Amino acid sequence: MTEITGASRTWEIFSNLDPEEVCSRTNVLYDKKSGLYSISSFSQTFHVDCRQQKVSSNSQVGKYLLGFTDYFFDLSILWYLIGAQDIPLSGRMVKPAEIEGGQIFVKGAHMLPLETIASQYNDNPNDFLERCSQFGGKRLTLGDVSAEFHPFPKIPATLILWFGDEEFPPDAQFLLDSTCTKHLSTDVLWSLAMVNCLSLLQSL
């Protein structure tokens, strides 16, 4: 599991790794000729260039995701490549608050904007699914409407919505595979979850 560190130090750690070993752990590709790693995130292809210390994408959505500089999305890719382990998914989805250090997800300014998502898409499953599809979200049969994302190859995430009625307000829940902390620190998982949630609220 990789702890958050500064950008320069993160690139230094990453550049010293063996590409073959990285690919065997993380389900990413490496091109020896160009020296570029290719990783899929939210169904977009990102390229990691150790020589120029740069993460890039040719797609509009990919560039949009890299714009989440406040949540260090580009460095999250590096932290995944550094820390991901060669282990299978458990298939057991958990609330972020249930993981080690997970209180960061449910307190103060760190809270995921789940109430806002629930309100915005209340009784609008088609709008929700259309927006999810832009980021690789695949429809599930949980709740009133739900979708599964792949922020990284070994970090699946599920977002479930329940529509409101006269008795209950709309609600939303964000879930991660229980193995997530084997690959990334809780701080990085929080950043990734925020990017996932905010991508459903902000304009491209």
N, C-alpha and C positions, 0 to 999 in steps of 0.2 A: 504494500500500500504506500502510495507516494504522498508526502506532505507538501503543502504549498510552499514554494520558495520563490526567490526573485527570478525575473526573466533570464538574466545573463547566466545565473547558476543553473537554471533549468536546461537551457540550451547546452551548457557545458556538460552536464550529466548525460543528456540525450546523445550528443555527438560522440561520446565515448562508448556507446553501446554497439554491439555487433548486429548489423541489419538482419542477418539470418535468424538470430536468436529473438530479435524483436518481432519479426513476422511470425515465428512459430508460436509466440505467446498471445498475439493480439489480433490475429486474423486481418492483417493489412498486407499490402504489397510493397515491394521495393524494386526499383529499376536501377541496376548497377551503372548503366551508361549515363543516365541523367543525375543519379544520386538522390532521386526523389522517392519519398514514401507516398503511397496513396491510401487514404483511409476514407471509409464511408461513414458519414454522420448525418442523421436526419435525411437519409437517401440522397445526400449530396456528396460529391467527391472532393476531398481536400488534399492538397499536395504539401508535403513538409520538406523544406529544403534546408539541410543542415549547413550547407556552405554559406548561404545568404541569411541563415537564421530567420526564415520567413515561412508562414503558413498562408496558403492562397487557395482560391477556388475560382473556376471559370464561370460558374453559374450565378444567376442573380440571387437565388436563395442562399447559396453559399456565401456570397459577399455580404448579404444581409446578416447572416449569423455571425460572421467575423466582425461585424459592426458592434457587437455586444462587448465592447472593450471594458466596460465597468464590471463585467462578470468573467473576464479573462478567458473567453471561449477559445482563443488561439492557444493559450497555454494549457487549457484543459486537454486539448488534443495531445500535447507533449506529455502531460502527466499520465494520460492513458497509455501512451506508447511506452513510457518508462515503467509504469506500475502494474499493468494488466497481467494476470496470471493465466497459466494454461490449465484452467479448471472448467468443468461444465457448469451450465446454469442449474440452479436448484429447481426452477419452475415455481418457486414459492414467492409470491409478491408480498411485500411488506410496506407499511407506511414509513416514510422517512424518519418520523419521530421515534420509530422502534429500533433504528440502527444505533450503533455506538455514537454518542455525541449528537444524536438526532434532534435534540431540543432546539438547535439552531434554526430548524425549519418552521418552528411554531411560535417563535417569540419576536416581538417588536418588528423592526424594519426588515428582519430576515424572513418573515412569513411569506410563504408562496401565495400569489394572488388568486387563490382558488375561488374565493367568493366572487371576485370580479368576473372570472371565466364563467362560473355558473350563472351569474346574472346576465352576462352578455349573450350567452347561447341558450338561455331558458326557452324551451319549446321551439328551438330552431336546430333540430338535429342535422338538417342538410347543410346549413351554414357551418356548423361545427365540423362535420365530416369533410366538407370542401376545404376548409382551412387546414385541418389536420393533414389532408392528402398532400398539400404543398410541402409538408415537412416529413413525408414518408409515413404518416400515420395510417395504420390499417384498422378497419372497423372490427370491433369485438362485440360480444353479445352481453356485456355486463351493464348493469344500471339501465337508464333510459337510452343512453347512447355512450359509446366508449371507443377508444382507439389505443393501439399499441405503437410506440415509437422505438427507434433504435438510435439514441444519441451517439452511442458507439457500439461496435459489433458485439461486445460482451456486457453491455449495459442497457437492457431493455427497460422501457418505462411505460406504464399504463395510466391513462387519464379517464376517469369515469364521471359522468354527469347524471344527476337525478333532477328532474324538472320539479318546480315548485307547484303547490296547489293552495287551496284555501287554508289548509292546516299547517303545511311545512314550506319553508322557503327553498329555493333551488340550492343544490349542494354539489360539490365536486371533490374528488379524491385523487391524489397522485400516488402511484405505487412504483416501487423498484424491486428487482429481483434480489433476494436475500444475500446473494453473493457479491453485491455491489461494492461492499467495503473491502473485499479481497483485492479489488482492482484500483480503487481510488479512495483518497481520504474523504472524510465527511464534508470538509470545506469545498472540495472540488465537486462533489456530488451535489451540494447545495447550488453552486454556480451553474452546473449543468441543468438542474431542475428549474432554476429561474429562467434560463434561456429557453427551455422547453415551454414553460408557461407563458412567458412574455411574447414568444413568437406567435401565440394564438390571439394576442390582444393588440399588438402594434401593427401598423401598416408596413408593407414591404417597401 
